[in-house]
Amino acid sequence: MRLSYLAFAFAVLPAAAFCAGSDDPAPPKPTETTTVCADGLVWDLATKSCMSPADSTNDDNARLNDVRELAYAGYYQAALDVLDTLDNPAAPFALTYYGFAHRKAGRIDLGMAYYDAALAADPDNLLARSYMGQGFVASGDMVQAQVQLTEIRMRGGRDTWPELALAQAIATGVGTTY
C-alpha cells in the first residue's frame, strides 16, 4: 500500500511542486507580469502598470512573487533581473532563487555556487539542498545528490516537498521543471 501511495505521490508531484522557494505547493497563478507585460517588465502593484523591475515600487515580497512566476514560466533571465532589484539580494531565499534561475538557464556552475552561498547563509535551507541535489542529478552525480537528500532528512525535511522532489529526481534521473 505504501508503495502505491509513493508512486501516486511521485506521479502528481510535478503538478504540486514548489517553484524556487515559495511556501505554496501549487504552481503560481499567472498575473499581469506574465499575461500583460512585455518581456522584461513586471506588473507594479501601486501604479497598476507594467514597468521595469528597477522602476517598480513593489516590495521584496511582491518581487519574489514575480521571480517565482517568471521562473515557473521559464523566463529565467527576467527572474534574475527582478532578483537584482531586491533590497536584500543576499537573503538565503534570494540566493536560492538565483541558483535556480542560473541552473535552469544552463549556467550550472554558477547556479551551484549560489546554492553554496544560500547554504552557507542557512544550512537548514531545504529548498536550496533539494535544488542543488537536482542539479547533481542532472549532471549525473548521484552520490552528491544522495548526500543532499540525506541532509534534508537529517535536518527535519522528511515528507516535505524538498525531500520528495529530490527523491523523485534520484529515482527517475529527472528533476522538477520548477
N, CA, C and O of each residue as an XYZ file, in Angstrom:
712
protein
N       0.823     -1.199      0.000
C       0.000      0.000      0.000
C       0.865      1.261      0.000
O       0.593      2.206     -0.741
N       1.923      1.272      0.845
C       2.799      2.441      0.898
C       3.472      2.672     -0.438
O       3.639      3.823     -0.843
N       3.860      1.627     -1.132
C       4.498      1.756     -2.429
C       3.561      2.414     -3.435
O       3.984      3.280     -4.200
N       2.290      2.011     -3.442
C       1.355      2.625     -4.384
C       1.108      4.090     -4.026
O       0.908      4.914     -4.919
N       1.119      4.427     -2.734
C       0.976      5.824     -2.329
C       2.153      6.641     -2.837
O       1.970      7.736     -3.368
N       3.371      6.106     -2.673
C       4.553      6.814     -3.155
C       4.531      6.962     -4.667
O       4.890      8.016     -5.192
N       4.116      5.925     -5.368
C       4.036      6.010     -6.823
C       3.037      7.090     -7.227
O       3.296      7.861     -8.151
N       1.903      7.149     -6.543
C       0.916      8.176     -6.836
C       1.478      9.565     -6.525
O       1.312     10.497     -7.312
N       2.138      9.698     -5.381
C       2.693     10.994     -4.996
C       3.713     11.467     -6.018
O       3.725     12.643     -6.382
N       4.566     10.568     -6.484
C       5.567     10.961     -7.475
C       4.919     11.277     -8.815
O       5.418     12.127     -9.552
N       3.834     10.620     -9.139
C       3.154     10.876    -10.410
C       2.531     12.268    -10.437
O       2.522     12.922    -11.480
N       2.008     12.729     -9.292
C       1.363     14.032     -9.269
C       2.279     15.127     -8.735
O       1.905     16.299     -8.745
N       3.462     14.767     -8.273
C       4.355     15.743     -7.667
C       4.648     16.945     -8.556
O       4.584     18.070     -8.061
N       4.963     16.776     -9.834
C       5.263     17.973    -10.617
C       4.123     18.979    -10.625
O       4.377     20.182    -10.663
N       2.909     18.538    -10.591
C       1.776     19.464    -10.599
C       1.612     20.161     -9.261
O       0.916     21.173     -9.170
N       2.239     19.635     -8.230
C       2.088     20.230     -6.913
C       3.421     20.735     -6.363
O       3.562     20.940     -5.157
N       4.378     20.931     -7.230
C       5.721     21.289     -6.778
C       5.838     22.768     -6.441
O       5.073     23.603     -6.923
N       6.809     23.060     -5.606
C       7.130     24.435     -5.286
C       7.989     24.992     -6.406
O       8.686     24.239     -7.087
N       7.949     26.255     -6.596
C       8.824     26.892     -7.567
C       9.812     27.748     -6.821
O       9.451     28.799     -6.291
N      11.034     27.322     -6.771
C      12.131     28.124     -6.299
C      11.897     28.816     -4.985
O      12.410     29.917     -4.786
N      11.167     28.243     -4.101
C      11.162     28.759     -2.762
C       9.861     29.199     -2.175
O       9.862     29.673     -1.039
N       8.788     29.086     -2.831
C       7.513     29.507     -2.274
C       7.041     28.522     -1.220
O       7.393     27.344     -1.255
N       6.245     29.010     -0.288
C       5.620     28.130      0.693
C       4.353     27.491      0.136
O       3.765     26.620      0.777
N       3.935     27.910     -1.029
C       2.723     27.406     -1.662
C       3.095     26.274     -2.622
O       3.884     26.488     -3.542
N       2.542     25.076     -2.423
C       2.915     23.963     -3.295
C       2.300     24.035     -4.689
O       2.727     23.305     -5.584
N       1.322     24.885     -4.891
C       0.691     24.994     -6.211
C       1.539     25.871     -7.123
O       2.205     26.798     -6.662
N       1.513     25.576     -8.408
C       2.200     26.473     -9.347
C       1.626     27.882     -9.212
O       0.449     28.042     -8.891
N       2.442     28.894     -9.454
C       1.923     30.256     -9.316
C       0.844     30.538    -10.353
O       0.917     30.075    -11.491
N      -0.136     31.289     -9.948
C      -1.179     31.697    -10.883
C      -0.619     32.835    -11.731
O      -0.011     33.768    -11.206
N      -0.824     32.757    -13.029
C      -0.332     33.855    -13.871
C      -0.969     35.181    -13.460
O      -2.169     35.266    -13.197
N      -0.138     36.193    -13.415
C      -0.599     37.551    -13.137
C      -0.296     38.410    -14.359
O       0.140     37.914    -15.398
N      -0.531     39.676    -14.213
C      -0.248     40.600    -15.300
C       1.222     40.585    -15.705
O       1.555     40.922    -16.842
N       2.106     40.194    -14.781
C       3.531     40.149    -15.100
C       3.793     39.246    -16.297
O       4.610     39.579    -17.155
N       3.103     38.099    -16.363
C       3.333     37.182    -17.487
C       2.197     37.191    -18.512
O       2.336     36.608    -19.587
N       1.081     37.842    -18.195
C      -0.030     37.821    -19.152
C      -0.221     39.149    -19.887
O      -0.805     39.173    -20.969
N       0.263     40.249    -19.315
C       0.059     41.564    -19.919
C       1.385     42.241    -20.274
O       1.538     42.805    -21.357
N       2.329     42.174    -19.349
C       3.581     42.917    -19.521
C       4.466     42.312    -20.604
O       4.504     41.097    -20.799
N       5.169     43.185    -21.296
C       6.153     42.751    -22.288
C       7.339     42.112    -21.569
O       7.540     42.318    -20.372
N       8.113     41.342    -22.312
C       9.296     40.696    -21.736
C      10.162     41.726    -21.017
O      10.431     42.812    -21.531
N      10.588     41.352    -19.816
C      11.473     42.207    -19.042
C      10.758     43.181    -18.126
O      11.402     43.874    -17.338
N       9.446     43.246    -18.216
C       8.683     44.157    -17.363
C       7.882     43.361    -16.333
O       7.570     42.187    -16.534
N       7.561     44.026    -15.235
C       6.737     43.420    -14.192
C       5.543     44.326    -13.921
O       5.570     45.522    -14.211
N       4.504     43.733    -13.364
C       3.306     44.474    -13.007
C       3.562     45.184    -11.683
O       3.838     44.542    -10.669
N       3.471     46.496    -11.699
C       3.648     47.284    -10.488
C       2.302     47.383     -9.779
O       1.321     47.858    -10.351
N       2.267     46.934     -8.542
C       1.010     46.854     -7.803
C       0.429     48.233     -7.482
O      -0.791     48.397     -7.455
N       1.278     49.208     -7.242
C       0.792     50.533     -6.865
C       0.233     51.299     -8.059
O      -0.818     51.933     -7.962
N       0.931     51.238     -9.169
C       0.512     52.022    -10.335
C      -0.390     51.241    -11.279
O      -0.973     51.807    -12.204
N      -0.500     49.936    -11.041
C      -1.309     49.063    -11.904
C      -0.878     49.196    -13.369
O      -1.693     49.354    -14.278
N       0.448     49.122    -13.548
C       1.002     49.220    -14.895
C       2.280     48.401    -14.981
O       2.865     48.029    -13.964
N       2.697     48.129    -16.193
C       3.941     47.398    -16.421
C       5.105     48.372    -16.362
O       5.050     49.463    -16.929
N       6.153     47.965    -15.673
C       7.360     48.791    -15.617
C       8.585     47.911    -15.455
O       8.479     46.720    -15.163
N       9.731     48.504    -15.645
C      10.968     47.744    -15.466
C      11.097     47.376    -13.992
O      10.615     48.116    -13.134
N      11.730     46.260    -13.683
C      11.888     45.879    -12.272
C      12.586     46.956    -11.451
O      12.255     47.153    -10.282
N      13.539     47.649    -12.044
C      14.267     48.692    -11.312
C      13.374     49.876    -10.961
O      13.599     50.537     -9.947
N      12.372     50.152    -11.779
C      11.470     51.280    -11.536
C      10.238     50.911    -10.720
O       9.521     51.793    -10.248
N       9.990     49.631    -10.554
C       8.800     49.177     -9.844
C       8.843     49.592     -8.381
O       9.910     49.636     -7.768
N       7.670     49.897     -7.829
C       7.563     50.237     -6.411
C       7.243     49.014     -5.557
O       7.068     49.133     -4.344
N       7.165     47.843     -6.179
C       6.854     46.623     -5.432
C       7.899     46.375     -4.353
O       9.084     46.649     -4.541
N       7.435     45.845     -3.205
C       8.372     45.483     -2.145
C       9.016     44.127     -2.467
O       8.657     43.478     -3.450
N       9.967     43.711     -1.630
C      10.690     42.469     -1.905
C       9.767     41.256     -1.975
O       9.996     40.358     -2.786
N       8.736     41.213     -1.145
C       7.814     40.086     -1.176
C       7.123     39.988     -2.538
O       7.042     38.906     -3.119
N       6.631     41.109     -3.039
C       5.986     41.120     -4.358
C       6.999     40.792     -5.450
O       6.667     40.112     -6.421
N       8.222     41.270     -5.299
C       9.261     40.981     -6.293
C       9.575     39.481     -6.306
O       9.769     38.895     -7.371
N       9.625     38.869     -5.129
C       9.889     37.425     -5.077
C       8.734     36.644     -5.700
O       8.950     35.600     -6.316
N       7.513     37.144     -5.543
C       6.385     36.509     -6.239
C       6.560     36.609     -7.746
O       6.269     35.661     -8.476
N       7.040     37.768     -8.212
C       7.322     37.922     -9.644
C       8.413     36.948    -10.084
O       8.305     36.322    -11.139
N       9.455     36.825     -9.276
C      10.547     35.894     -9.601
C       9.997     34.483     -9.732
O      10.314     33.771    -10.685
N       9.179     34.086     -8.779
C       8.600     32.743     -8.799
C       7.769     32.531    -10.062
O       7.897     31.507    -10.733
N       6.928     33.491    -10.377
C       6.082     33.377    -11.564
C       6.919     33.341    -12.842
O       6.665     32.523    -13.727
N       7.898     34.209    -12.940
C       8.745     34.255    -14.135
C       9.554     32.968    -14.288
O       9.678     32.440    -15.393
N      10.103     32.465    -13.188
C      10.881     31.229    -13.260
C       9.989     30.059    -13.662
O      10.387     29.232    -14.482
N       8.806     29.984    -13.103
C       7.870     28.920    -13.458
C       7.555     28.955    -14.950
O       7.431     27.912    -15.591
N       7.426     30.164    -15.495
C       7.110     30.324    -16.919
C       8.332     30.114    -17.813
O       8.217     30.135    -19.039
N       9.502     29.911    -17.201
C      10.713     29.678    -17.987
C      11.449     30.936    -18.389
O      12.356     30.878    -19.220
N      11.083     32.068    -17.822
C      11.744     33.340    -18.118
C      12.852     33.579    -17.085
O      12.734     34.435    -16.208
N      13.924     32.804    -17.213
C      14.963     32.811    -16.182
C      15.729     34.129    -16.125
O      16.034     34.613    -15.036
N      16.044     34.716    -17.280
C      16.765     35.988    -17.252
C      15.893     37.090    -16.658
O      16.391     37.929    -15.907
N      14.624     37.100    -16.977
C      13.725     38.095    -16.388
C      13.656     37.911    -14.870
O      13.628     38.891    -14.125
N      13.629     36.663    -14.415
C      13.632     36.395    -12.973
C      14.908     36.940    -12.338
O      14.865     37.546    -11.267
N      16.037     36.724    -13.000
C      17.309     37.240    -12.480
C      17.315     38.763    -12.440
O      17.843     39.359    -11.501
N      16.732     39.391    -13.452
C      16.670     40.855    -13.473
C      15.864     41.388    -12.296
O      16.216     42.415    -11.715
N      14.788     40.698    -11.944
C      13.997     41.120    -10.785
C      14.791     40.888     -9.502
O      14.780     41.729     -8.603
N      15.476     39.758     -9.414
C      16.287     39.485     -8.223
C      17.322     40.582     -7.992
O      17.611     40.940     -6.849
N      17.874     41.111     -9.071
C      18.893     42.156     -8.949
C      18.352     43.438     -8.330
O      19.133     44.305     -7.938
N      17.036     43.578     -8.233
C      16.443     44.795     -7.667
C      16.035     44.633     -6.202
O      15.535     45.579     -5.593
N      16.243     43.447     -5.635
C      15.839     43.226     -4.236
C      16.639     44.107     -3.285
O      17.807     44.411     -3.529
N      15.995     44.507     -2.204
C      16.699     45.250     -1.158
C      17.756     44.378     -0.500
O      18.810     44.871     -0.097
N      17.475     43.068     -0.389
C      18.424     42.143      0.230
C      18.663     40.944     -0.685
O      18.107     39.869     -0.457
N      19.486     41.121     -1.716
C      19.733     40.015     -2.641
C      20.590     38.902     -2.041
O      20.771     37.861     -2.672
N      21.121     39.104     -0.835
C      21.933     38.076     -0.185
C      21.130     37.249      0.813
O      21.698     36.415      1.518
N      19.815     37.467      0.883
C      18.969     36.650      1.755
C      18.982     35.211      1.241
O      19.052     34.996      0.031
N      18.916     34.224      2.132
C      19.019     32.821      1.690
C      18.029     32.432      0.585
O      18.412     31.735     -0.355
N      16.759     32.868      0.678
C      15.816     32.507     -0.384
C      16.171     33.201     -1.696
O      16.006     32.617     -2.768
N      16.656     34.443     -1.624
C      17.077     35.131     -2.846
C      18.233     34.377     -3.489
O      18.252     34.194     -4.706
N      19.192     33.942     -2.689
C      20.314     33.170     -3.219
C      19.832     31.860     -3.838
O      20.362     31.415     -4.856
N      18.828     31.247     -3.220
C      18.249     30.016     -3.778
C      17.608     30.305     -5.133
O      17.784     29.539     -6.081
N      16.873     31.397     -5.224
C      16.258     31.785     -6.495
C      17.331     32.040     -7.553
O      17.203     31.596     -8.693
N      18.387     32.757     -7.171
C      19.492     32.987     -8.112
C      20.043     31.651     -8.614
O      20.248     31.459     -9.812
N      20.276     30.738     -7.677
C      20.806     29.429     -8.063
C      19.882     28.697     -9.010
O      20.326     28.132    -10.010
N      18.588     28.704     -8.696
C      17.613     28.014     -9.529
C      17.595     28.601    -10.937
O      17.687     27.865    -11.918
N      17.477     29.924    -11.038
C      17.368     30.566    -12.352
C      18.626     30.346    -13.186
O      18.540     30.067    -14.382
N      19.786     30.470    -12.560
C      21.031     30.237    -13.311
C      21.146     28.784    -13.747
O      21.518     28.499    -14.885
N      20.828     27.865    -12.839
C      20.937     26.436    -13.186
C      19.983     26.085    -14.322
O      20.374     25.410    -15.274
N      18.738     26.538    -14.227
C      17.758     26.208    -15.258
C      18.085     26.897    -16.584
O      17.683     26.417    -17.644
N      18.808     28.014    -16.534
C      19.222     28.712    -17.754
C      20.480     28.092    -18.358
O      20.981     28.561    -19.380
N      20.989     27.030    -17.718
C      22.139     26.324    -18.264
C      23.477     26.712    -17.666
O      24.508     26.161    -18.050
N      23.479     27.644    -16.739
C      24.726     28.051    -16.079
C      24.854     27.258    -14.768
O      24.706     27.792    -13.669
N      25.132     25.973    -14.940
C      25.101     25.022    -13.819
C      26.082     25.423    -12.720
O      25.702     25.489    -11.551
N      27.331     25.690    -13.077
C      28.336     26.008    -12.059
C      27.961     27.257    -11.270
O      28.134     27.298    -10.052
N      27.452     28.269    -11.956
C      27.040     29.486    -11.273
C      25.840     29.207    -10.361
O      25.781     29.703     -9.236
N      24.901     28.423    -10.848
C      23.761     28.049    -10.018
C      24.210     27.319     -8.761
O      23.729     27.605     -7.664
N      25.128     26.384     -8.920
C      25.620     25.630     -7.755
C      26.355     26.546     -6.775
O      26.273     26.350     -5.562
N      27.067     27.536     -7.291
C      27.753     28.487     -6.404
C      26.732     29.277     -5.590
O      26.961     29.551     -4.412
N      25.617     29.643     -6.201
C      24.566     30.343     -5.451
C      23.937     29.434     -4.406
O      23.635     29.881     -3.299
N      23.733     28.154     -4.744
C      23.213     27.227     -3.731
C      24.189     27.114     -2.566
O      23.774     27.093     -1.407
N      25.493     27.040     -2.869
C      26.503     27.001     -1.803
C      26.384     28.227     -0.906
O      26.446     28.114      0.318
N      26.214     29.400     -1.517
C      26.079     30.638     -0.738
C      24.802     30.612      0.098
O      24.809     31.042      1.251
N      23.706     30.108     -0.475
C      22.451     30.013      0.273
C      22.619     29.096      1.478
O      22.107     29.383      2.559
N      23.338     27.992      1.289
C      23.541     27.051      2.391
C      24.542     27.565      3.414
O      24.446     27.229      4.595
N      25.495     28.372      2.982
C      26.410     28.998      3.944
C      25.644     29.981      4.826
O      25.932     30.114      6.015
N      24.667     30.666      4.235
C      23.846     31.615      4.998
C      22.839     30.910      5.890
O      22.515     31.394      6.975
N      22.343     29.760      5.430
C      21.345     28.995      6.189
C      21.482     27.515      5.845
O      20.901     27.052      4.863
N      22.238     26.773      6.639
C      22.441     25.345      6.349
C      21.149     24.528      6.360
O      21.116     23.425      5.815
N      20.091     25.052      6.970
C      18.802     24.353      7.013
C      17.880     24.745      5.853
O      16.689     24.437      5.890
N      18.397     25.403      4.849
C      17.611     25.800      3.679
C      17.367     24.541      2.837
O      18.153     24.203      1.951
N      16.272     23.869      3.133
C      15.974     22.584      2.496
C      15.708     22.731      1.001
O      16.034     21.837      0.220
N      15.128     23.837      0.608
C      14.855     24.035     -0.806
C      16.163     24.156     -1.597
O      16.297     23.577     -2.676
N      17.117     24.904     -1.062
C      18.419     25.013     -1.734
C      19.067     23.638     -1.836
O      19.672     23.308     -2.856
N      18.943     22.842     -0.786
C      19.515     21.492     -0.822
C      18.830     20.635     -1.887
O      19.494     19.880     -2.598
N      17.516     20.748     -1.996
C      16.788     19.966     -2.988
C      17.177     20.376     -4.403
O      17.457     19.526     -5.248
N      17.193     21.681     -4.656
C      17.554     22.139     -5.998
C      19.013     21.820     -6.319
O      19.339     21.467     -7.452
N      19.885     21.944     -5.326
C      21.284     21.570     -5.544
C      21.362     20.082     -5.888
O      22.051     19.690     -6.830
N      20.656     19.267     -5.121
C      20.644     17.833     -5.388
C      20.112     17.525     -6.776
O      20.629     16.640     -7.458
N      19.084     18.247     -7.199
C      18.558     18.044     -8.547
C      19.581     18.459     -9.601
O      19.644     17.868    -10.679
N      20.375     19.468     -9.288
C      21.473     19.840    -10.186
C      22.490     18.722    -10.288
O      23.001     18.436    -11.371
N      22.783     18.088     -9.163
C      23.695     16.942     -9.190
C      23.113     15.801    -10.014
O      23.835     15.155    -10.773
N      21.821     15.550     -9.870
C      21.165     14.509    -10.679
C      21.331     14.837    -12.157
O      21.698     13.969    -12.949
N      21.065     16.076    -12.531
C      21.160     16.483    -13.938
C      22.561     16.296    -14.490
O      22.736     16.007    -15.674
N      23.562     16.460    -13.626
C      24.943     16.291    -14.086
C      25.443     14.863    -13.903
O      26.596     14.562    -14.212
N      24.574     13.980    -13.398
C      24.933     12.572    -13.254
C      25.660     12.216    -11.964
O      26.139     11.092    -11.819
N      25.750     13.153    -11.030
C      26.453     12.898     -9.768
C      25.445     12.453     -8.707
O      25.031     13.234     -7.850
N      25.068     11.186     -8.790
C      24.055     10.657     -7.871
C      24.566     10.564     -6.435
O      23.770     10.610     -5.497
N      25.869     10.437     -6.247
C      26.425     10.363     -4.894
C      26.168     11.692     -4.174
O      25.683     11.702     -3.042
N      26.490     12.805     -4.828
C      26.268     14.107     -4.194
C      24.776     14.421     -4.059
O      24.366     15.079     -3.103
N      23.974     13.959     -4.998
C      22.524     14.133     -4.881
C      22.020     13.409     -3.634
O      21.196     13.945     -2.893
N      22.508     12.210     -3.406
C      22.108     11.433     -2.228
C      22.582     12.115     -0.945
O      21.886     12.076      0.069
N      23.758     12.738     -0.981
C      24.248     13.485      0.187
C      23.246     14.580      0.549
O      22.923     14.766      1.722
N      22.757     15.302     -0.455
C      21.790     16.370     -0.177
C      20.467     15.801      0.340
O      19.843     16.388      1.225
N      20.040     14.670     -0.203
C      18.807     14.038      0.284
C      18.962     13.636      1.751
O      18.050     13.841      2.552
N      20.095     13.074      2.095
C      20.361     12.705      3.486
C      20.359     13.942      4.388
O      19.801     13.913      5.485
N      20.978     15.020      3.926
C      20.993     16.269      4.702
C      19.568     16.787      4.923
O      19.222     17.216      6.024
N      18.757     16.745      3.885
C      17.367     17.199      4.017
C      16.665     16.400      5.105
O      15.988     16.963      5.965
N      16.831     15.095      5.061
C      16.166     14.237      6.047
C      16.709     14.479      7.453
O      15.944     14.514      8.416
N      18.011     14.643      7.574
C      18.615     14.866      8.891
C      18.217     16.217      9.479
O      18.241     16.396     10.696
N      17.860     17.145      8.639
C      17.503     18.489      9.094
C      15.993     18.661      9.242
O      15.498     19.788      9.255
N      15.267     17.568      9.353
C      13.831     17.627      9.624
C      12.955     17.750      8.387
O      11.796     18.151      8.491
N      13.485     17.415      7.225
C      12.737     17.601      5.999
C      12.019     16.375      5.463
O      11.622     16.356      4.298
N      11.844     15.349      6.291
C      11.102     14.175      5.813
C       9.676     14.552      5.443
O       9.021     15.327      6.140
N       9.203     13.984      4.321
C       7.839     14.188      3.835
C       7.542     15.630      3.424
O       6.380     16.032      3.368
N       8.576     16.399      3.138
C       8.393     17.759      2.632
C       8.616     17.749      1.124
O       9.160     16.793      0.571
N       8.191     18.820      0.471
C       8.424     18.907     -0.967
C       9.900     18.781     -1.318
O      10.223     18.052     -2.256
N      10.827     19.460     -0.609
C      12.237     19.297     -0.985
C      12.700     17.839     -0.967
O      13.429     17.410     -1.862
N      12.283     17.078      0.045
C      12.679     15.672      0.102
C      12.040     14.883     -1.041
O      12.728     14.151     -1.753
N      10.739     15.031     -1.214
C      10.038     14.244     -2.231
C      10.524     14.574     -3.643
O      10.680     13.677     -4.472
N      10.761     15.843     -3.914
C      11.220     16.236     -5.253
C      12.603     15.672     -5.541
O      12.856     15.179     -6.640
N      13.502     15.741     -4.558
C      14.847     15.210     -4.777
C      14.825     13.689     -4.847
O      15.523     13.105     -5.676
N      14.048     13.044     -4.005
C      13.941     11.583     -4.079
C      13.408     11.154     -5.448
O      13.878     10.172     -6.022
N      12.423     11.894     -5.965
C      11.888     11.586     -7.296
C      12.962     11.782     -8.358
O      13.095     10.960     -9.265
N      13.724     12.855     -8.253
C      14.784     13.112     -9.230
C      15.829     11.996     -9.204
O      16.293     11.554    -10.255
N      16.195     11.548     -8.022
C      17.171     10.459     -7.907
C      16.602      9.179     -8.499
O      17.307      8.452     -9.199
N      15.337      8.900     -8.225
C      14.708      7.663     -8.716
C      14.512      7.666    -10.226
O      14.615      6.620    -10.867
N      14.231      8.834    -10.800
C      13.904      8.895    -12.228
C      15.020      9.472    -13.081
O      15.018      9.304    -14.300
N      15.970     10.149    -12.456
C      17.027     10.815    -13.207
C      16.606     12.148    -13.784
O      17.338     12.748    -14.571
N      15.424     12.617    -13.395
C      14.892     13.876    -13.925
C      14.403     14.745    -12.768
O      13.604     14.299    -11.945
N      14.878     15.970    -12.711
C      14.438     16.894    -11.677
C      13.164     17.608    -12.053
O      12.642     17.422    -13.152
N      12.669     18.409    -11.162
C      11.453     19.171    -11.426
C      11.743     20.274    -12.432
O      12.880     20.731    -12.559
N      10.729     20.689    -13.129
C      10.893     21.763    -14.097
C      10.724     23.130    -13.439
O      10.954     24.159    -14.074
N      10.328     23.143    -12.187
C      10.198     24.403    -11.457
C      10.359     24.135     -9.987
O      10.286     25.060     -9.178
